[in-house]
Each structure stands twice: as C-alpha cells, then as structure tokens.
C-alpha cells in the first residue's frame, strides 16, 4: 500500500472519531470512537494491518509527542496551583494510594504486567500511555501495549459517571446554603494580569518570537530533556523532564504560557500524537480483547476503591467536603477537556438561577481543572516513569 493511501485512511479514522465526539457532545469520546473504528476495521479486514506502518506517521509522530509534552508543561498555572493546594493534596495522595493498591493487590489477581502498567494508566491518561508505548512497543510486548491502550480508552466509562455522581451530591449541598451563592457569584478573574504582563528573564522581543522560533525553542527544550534523561541512564524518562522544563520555561519567559495555543502547528501535532496510539491496536485479537475485560475491571475497582477511601480520609483531615474530594480524585480517569465539560454539565443540571450557576461554576471549575491537570499531566508521568524503571 502506498503511503498516501495509508495516510488517507488514518486521516479518515481521525476525522470520524472527532465528528462522533462532537455530535455526541463528548458522550462518546474521540478516543473511544477511534478504538471502535480501528478494531472493527482490523478484525473485519477493511483496514489492512500494515496501514499505520505504511502511513510513516509513527516515527515522526513520536517525535511530535515529545514536543507536545513540553507544551503541556507550559500549561501549568503556578498561581492557581498555589490557590488550590487542598485540591493538589487530595489528588496527589489519592493517586499514589490507588497506585500502590493496584501494584500490591493487582499482581495476585491478574497478569502482573497488566497490574504494573494498569497502575500508571489509572494515575492518568494519554501522556503516560505515550510514554509506555515508546518503551514497551519496541520490546514486542504487544499484549501489554494493547492492554494499557484499551484500559486508557475504557477507564473513563468507570470514572466519569462516578465523578458526576459525587459532583452532583456536592453541588446539591453547596447550593442549599445561600451564603455560598453570595460568596462565589462574583467572578474574580484577572488577579494575575499584572504578573503575566511583566517581562521575564528569557523572554524574547515580540518581533523575534515568531511561530518558527517558538517551535525551535520547544524542540531545544525537548532535546535538553532527552539529553538529561540520557544522563540518568533512562531511569528518569524524558517526558518527566519535559514537563518540568516546560514549566520552568514559562516561569523564566523562554516560552509563553499555553504554548500549544499560540502556534499554528497545534492541530497537526495533536493529530500526530493521537496517531501514535492507533498502531497500538494492531495485533489485538477478539480473544485478546475479551481477555482484557477482567484485568480492566480489577484495575478500575482497586483504583476507584483507593480514591474513595483517600477522599473520605483526606477530605476530613483538610476540611474539604468528602463528595468533592472523591470527585476531584476521580479526574485521573479522564482529565481535560472532560473536566471542563463535566463541570458545565453539572452546573447546568443543578443550578436553578443564573446566580447559582455562576457561584457553582466559579467554585468547581478551578478545582476540576487543577485536579485533572495534576493527575493526568504531572503525577501520571512520574508514576509511569517509576513503573517502567522498576518493573520493565
């Protein structure tokens, strides 16, 4: 098959998944739609098994992923992280306890390798999956790669309904107190405007800091991350260092906050990153898929149990409503942008007036965004790095 034919098929899959997600209002996430389309196509023979290899995307796609990870690091909002310290405490402890629970109990119930990678995937989503793909796929661990790819797709079906349930419970109690409405109904955006506008140490003049230069800077940071990872013998994955360097670059002005949104290449980089995961489905048979179901349930039940226990204990210790603490912990199973979409849905469903909606939105959105970011973008990468270094 010629490369252009294969690339056209890949683009058709990517576009179809995106449209399904859009028209279903994210009730069917794009990742789920892609998985269904690809597996159905491979199993019926409609999609040739060499499609993703012939499209020549995988090699360049993985390089694009390293750029994307750096740009994820530039989304860290330091002032908001300081304000949401309780959210961070709940999420970090919740994810770590759940991870330990899966690592300790999981190997006695399912394939130990599934438990190891499952603990990392429960801690987050695509970033850690991309990390493990880069390490385990070249080793020929097709069944393990297939498992964590399917788990990443499936875990939202466990976490999202539960998170929504606990958010609604919290919202009901929150809205029953008129003082909460009065306190949170005003919008306090813009607190950090002065901070964001001041010139930073390594900030380039606007005339020079054009899109090609921004891409070069991101590539330099990614290269530095790879070099530093090499100095550790690969024990600290380049993705972990990329996240940290991305944040440092924003604080010093070398990169702008939210770099992904400032470049015209964001769409193609996102496409390439997504397509890296497409190839993970090749080699998964229907029998193998059925074999994944029990391990997926085991990993998710252990993880969710750990999150609920942590939410109850830590929520009471730091004086955070238990329902809210559990909901924030569960964001590790889906992350952004579903954290924002779920907040919108809960506010629309629970608020009866504009003031109630504004108050609930103002109190929930910052917490949900920070929770999803801390778990999916930061903690999961560290957990994944530990799992790869310790067990593979």
N, C-alpha and C positions, 0 to 999 in steps of 0.2 A: 504493500500500500504506500502510495506517495505521501510525503509529509503533509502536503496541503490538504489532502483528503482527510487524513487523520486529525489535523488541526481543526478542520471544519466540523468534524464530529464532536470533538472536545468542546468547541465553542457552542455547538447546539445543545449539548448537555448542560453547560454552564448557564446559558440563556434560559433554558427551560426551567431549571431549578430556581433561578432568580424570579421568573414570572410567576411560578407556582407560589412562591413565598409572598410575592407582592399581592397577588389577587386573593390569597387566603388570609391576608393581614397577619402574616407570620405564624398562623396556626399550624401551618406545615413549613417549618424552617427550610431554607435552601439546602442545608446540609442533608436533611432527611430526604428531600426530593432527589438530590444528586445520587444518594446511595440507592434509592429505589430504582431510578432510571438505569444506573450503571449495572447493578446486579441483575436486573431483569434483562438488560441488553446482552450481558455476557452469558447468562445462563441459557438464553434462547438462541444465541449465536448471531443476533442482529448487530451487536458490537463486537468486532474481531478482538481477540485477546491482545494483539500487538498494537492496538490503536494508540495507546498512551505512550508506548515506546517510540513508535514511528512519528508521533507528533513533535518529537525532540524537545518537549517542554520541560521534562523532569530535571535535566541538568541545570538549565538556566533558571528554572523555577525555584530550585533550592537556593540558588544564589540570591534570587529576589526575596526569598523568605528572610535571609539574614538582614537585608535592608529593611524589611518590614518590621522585624523585631526591634531594630534600633529606633525606628519611628514610633513603635509602641511605647518605648521608654520615654519619648518626648511628650507623651500624653499625661505623665504623672503631674498632678496638680499639688505641689508641696503645701500651699496654704490650706487647701481643702483637706489634705491628709491630716494636717495638724488639728483642724476643727473636728474631724471625725475620728478622734483617737479611740473612742469606745467601739466604733464600728470596726476599726482595724483590729483591736484586741479580740473581739468576738470572732472575726473571720479567721485570723491567723491561728488562734488556739483551736477553733473548730475544725479547720482544715488539717492541722497537724494531728489532732486527736483521731480524726476519722481515718487519716492516712495510716497511722500506727495500728489502728483497729484492723484495717484491711490487711496490712502487712503481717500482723501477728496471727490473726484467726484465718484469714483467707487461704493461705497455703495448705491448711489442713482440710479444707472443704473443696477446693478446686485446683486445677493445674497451677503450681506455684508461680510460674512465669506470668500467667494471666493475673494472678493476685498482685504481683510486683508492678506490672505496667498499669493495672487497674487502679492501684492506689494513686498513681501520678495523674491519671486521666480524671479521676474523681476530684482531685485538687484543682482542676482547671479544664481547659478545652484544647482549642486548636494549636496554641503555641507549644504546649508540651507534646502534642501528637506530632507536630512537625519535627520537634527535637528528636523524639524517639524514632521517627521514620528515618531521619538522616543517619542514625547509628545502627538500628536493628535491621532495616531493609537490606543494606549491603551484605549483612551476615546471613541472609537467606532464611530468616525466621518469618516465613510467610504467614503461618498460623497466628503467631503472636502479633504481627503487624495488622493482620486482618481483625483480630480481636479488639485491639485498642482503638482501631478506626471505627468499628461498629459500635463499641461502647461509647465513644465520644458522640456519635450520632444519636444513640438511644438514651443517654442519661438525662437529656432534657425532658423526656417523657415521664421520668420519675420525679425530677426536681421541680419542674415548672408548676405542676398542679399543687404540690405541697407548699411551695413558696407562696403561691397565690392565696392558698387557704389561710396560712398564718398571717400574711399581709392584711387580708380582709378582717381577720379577727382583731388585729391591732388597730386597723382603721376604725372599726366599729367602736372600740373603747376610746380611741383618740377623739372621735367626733362627738362622743357623748358628753365631753367636757367643754362648755362654752369658752373657758379661759384659753384652751388650746387654739380655738378659732381666732380669738382676738390677738393672740401672741404671734401666730405664724401666717396670718392672712396677708401681711405686708411683705413685699419682695425686697430682699436685701442684696441684690446683685450689684456688682461693681465695687466691692470692698477692696479688691486688689488691683484696681485700674492703674493707680499710681505705680505700684510695684511692677506691673507688666510693661509700663511705658518707659521706665528708666533704662538707660543704656547699660549693657552688660560688658564685662571684661573682653570677651572674644567675639563680640557682635560686629559683623561686617557692615559697611555702608550699604544702604538700600540699592544703590546703583550697581554694586558688585554682586550682591546676594541674589542673583537670578536663579531660575529653576535648574539649569545645568550645574551651576555652582553648588546649589543645595544638594543635588543628587551626588555630586562628587564628595561633599562633606559627609553625607550619610555613608557612602562607600568607604571613605577613610576611617570612619568610626567602626564600621563593621570589620574592616581589615585589622584594625587595632585589637578588636575583641578576639578575632581569630588568633592573632599573634600571642596575646596574653593567655588565651586558653591553651595554646601550644606550650607555653612556659610551665603550665601546671601538668603537662602530660595528658591533657584532655580531661583531667579529673573535675575541673570546673568548666562546664560546657560554654561554648562561645555565646549561646543565646542568653545565658545568665549574665555574662559580662556585657553583652549588647544592651540589655535592659538598663543596667546600672549606668553605662556610659551615655546612653540616650538621655537619661535624667540629668546627669552631670552636665551634658552639653547644653541643655535648656537653662540650667542654673547659671552657666557661665556665658550664655548668649551665643555659643557656637552654632546651635540650632534653635529654630523657633519652636515654641510650644505647639504641639499638634502638627508636626511637620508633614504628616501624611495628607492633611487637608490643604496644604499650601502648594503642593506640586501637581502638575498636570498628569503625572505618571501614576497617581494613586490607583486608578481603575485597573491598569494593566498589571501593576504589582499585586493587587488583591486577586486578580484572575490567576496569575501565575502561582501564587501561594495556594489557592484553592485547588488548582490542577495537580499540584504535587501529591495531594491526598487521593486524587482519582485513581492513580495507579495502585494504591494500596488494596483496592477491591479485586484486582486481577489475581486469580488463584484461589479465591474463596468459593468453595463449592456449596451447594444447598445443604449437604450433610455437615460441612464445617460450620455453616451459619447456624444450623439447629444446635450444634454442639456449643455454640457461644451463649445460648439463651440462659442456661443455668448459671454459668460464671457471671454473666451480666447481672442477673438478679442477686446473686450472692454479694458481689462487689457493691451494688447500689444499696442493698439492705444494711450492710455493715457501715457503709459511708453515711447514710442518712441517720442511722441509729446514733453514730458518733456525733453528728451535727446537732441532733435534737438534745442529746444528753449535755453537750457543751453549751448549747443555747440556754438550757434551763439553769445550769450551774453558774456559768459565767454571767449570764444576764442578771441573776440575783445578786452576784458579788459586785458588779459595777453599776447596779441600779438601772438596768435597761429592761424595758418590758420583754418578757420571755418570748412572746409571739414574734416580736420584731427581731430579737436576737437570732431565733431559729431561721426566720425568713432570710436574714442577711447572710447567714452561714450557707444556706442552700443556693445562693447565687453562684457558687463554684460550679454548679452543674449546667449553667447556661451562659452567664456573663453578658457583656454588652454586645448588641444593642437591645437584647431581650430584657435587660434590667430596666431600661427606659420604657420599653413598650409595656411591660407588666405594670410599671408604676402608673402609666397613663390609664391602663385598663382598670386598675383597682380604684383610682381616683374617680373615673367616670362612673363606675358602678356604685361606689359607696357615698359619694358626696351628693347632697340634695340641693345645695345652693352654690353660687359662684364663690362665695367666701370660704365655704367648707372645702371646695375643690382646691382653691389656691393654698389654703392652710395645709391640707393633706399633701399636696404636691410639693410644697416647699420643705416639708419635714421629711418626706420619703425619698425624693429624687436624689439629693446629695448623698444620702446614706446608701441607696441602692447602687449608684454609680461607683462610689468608692469601694463598696463591698465587692462588686463584680470585678473591678479593676485589680484590687489587692489579691483576690483569689486566683482569677483566671490568668492575669497578666504577670503577676510577680511570684506569688507563693508556688504556683504550679510549676513554674520553670525551675525553681530551686528544688522542689520535690523530685521532678523529673531528672534533674542532674544527679541527685543523690541516688535514685533508683538505678540509673544507668551505670554509675560508678561502682555501686555496691553489689548489684546482682547480675550484671551482664559484662 
